[in-house]
Amino acid sequence: MSVLRVLAFTVLSAAVAAALPDQIRLGNLKAFLNAPSAEARGKLMAGDYHFYFNERKGDGDSKEKSLSSYDNWDGPLHPDIKIRDYRIESDVWTISIIELNDFAKLIGFPGWKATETVTFDADNLVREVIYVPIESGKDYKEYLKPAVVWLEANRPDELKQVYDLDKKRLIQTNASAKKWVELLTEWRDATK
């Protein structure tokens, strides 16, 4: 009987030890995706981190460029990214996500869907991300349109600070991200 207990304990211990790095990585990944600041996000990134859009091609964006981009748009909009499912193959995780943030929530957009291939280093830090959007048939611009119409009529000068009317494009800076939240909150309150 004691041999069976030792064997069972050994098997259980091995299973727990094998699962532990995955739990650490999952925690780091969730924190990375939803980091409250570029500084917090940077602590979860390997020094040789690179980001690729759609495919691994060229050099990708470095850690510094990725953090600057995060600080200019995603971070100030408070990401709320949910991992819908994931598959693990050693240090490489393939995750399915849905992205929301303050901007999407304020316009009623249900979120952006994407698949990310995430590679971890030996310290469980994110070393590489390949982001591939999934076309869901829903375009945030359709959800934004009523707000833009209202802002053109009621806050045209402020709208010009955050939106290029000629190109129908968002101006993505740290200041414009914060201004969007302010303007969209005002629009929501005025049109309830």
N, C-alpha and C positions, 0 to 999 in steps of 0.2 A: 504494500500500500504506500509506503513512504517513497519508493522509487517512482510510482505514478505521480505522486504529489510533486516531487522534484522535477520530473519531466514536464508536467503541466505548468509548473511555475516557470521553468526555463522557456517553454514555448510562449507563454503569456508575456514574460519579460522581453523576449525578442520581438514580439508583436508590438508591445508598447514602445520599445526603443526605436523600432522602424517607423512608427506613426508619429513620434515626437517631432522630428524635423519638419514633417508635412504640416503639423499643427502650428509650428513656429512660422513657417513660410506662409500659411494661410492668414495668420494674424498680421504678419508684415505686409502681405499683399493688400488686405483690407485697409490697413492704415495708410499704405502708399497711395491707393486709389482715392481715398477720402481725406488726405492730409489737409489740415487746416491752414498750412502755409508752405511756401517753397522750402523754408528751412526744415520743417518737420519732414517733408517729402524727401529732401536731400539726405537725411539721416538713414533712409531706408534704401538708398541707391548705392550701388558699387561705384568706385572711383572711375571705372572704365565703362560706365553706363552708356547705352545708346538707344535711341528711339527711332523706329521706322514706321512709316505710314503705308499701308496696303501690302508692302513686301519688303524683304530685306534686300535693299539695293543701295549701292554707294556707301558713304560713311554714316548715314543717318544723322540724327541730332545728338550732340554730346550732352553730357550731364548738365553742364553750365547753360547751354542753349535751352534745354528742356525745362530747367528750373526757372529761367527767365520767362519763358513762355507761360509756365504755370502761374508765376507771380503776376503776369500781365492779364490773365483772363480766368483760368479755371479756379485758382485759389480764392480770389475775392468773391467768386460766385458760389462758394461753399459746395463742393461736389458731394453728391449723394449717389454713389455708384454701388449697385448691387451685383454680386456675383450670382448668376442664375444657375450655372453648373460649371464643373471643371474636370479636366482629365490630367493626370500626372504621369509623366514618363521621365523618371530620374530628376534632373534639375530643370526640366522644361515642363511648364504648365500651359495648357490651352484652356482659356476661360471664356465663358459667354457672359457678357455684362449688359446691363441697362444703365445708362447714364442719365441722371437728373442733376439739376443744380437750381439755385434761386431763380435764374432767368427762365428756365424751362417751366418751373412750377408756377411762376407768376403769369406766364402766358397760357398755361393749361396744356403744354406739350407733354405727351406721355413718355418722352425720353428717346435717346439715341441707343440703338442696339449695336453691339460690336462683338467681335471675337478678338482676343488678345493672346498672343503667344509670349509667355513671360519666362525668361531664363534667370535662375538664381545662381549666385556664386556660393562658394563653400561656407561663407559666413551668413547665409540665408538672406543676403541683400539682393535687390532686383538689379540684374546686370544688363538685361536687354528686354525691350518690349517691341513687338510688331503688332500694330493696331490695324484691324481690318473692319471698316464699318459694314453693317448689314443693312441693306436697303429694306425699309419697312413700309415704303409707300407713303409714309407720313413725313412731311417737310415742315420744319419748325417755322418757316417763313409764312405759311398759311395761318399758323396760330398767332404769329407776331403782327400780321397785317392789321387787325382791328386796333391794336395799340398804336401802331405807326400812324394810322389815320387820325386817331384821337390826339396824339401828340403833335401832329402837323397842325391841327386846328387850335390846340390849347397850349402847347409848349414848343413852338417851332425852333426857337434858338437853342434850347436844351437838346432837342432831338438832333440837331446838326452836330452836336458835340459827340454823339454816340452812334450815329447812323449816316451813311453816305447815301443820300436820297437818289442821286444819279445812278449809282451802281447797285443800289438796293442791297448794301452790305453793312454788316456791323463793323464799327470801329472798335478794335479789340486792344484795349489798354487797361491797366489797373484802374485808372480813374473812370474810364467809360463803363467798366464792369460795375463799379459801385454806383455810378450815375444811373445805369439801366435799372438796378434794383429800386432806386429811389423813384424814378419815373414810372416804372411798371406798377409799383405799389400805389402811386397816386392815380394812375389810370384805373387800376382794379377798384380802388375805393370810390372813384367818381362814376364808375359804370356798373356798380353792383345792382 
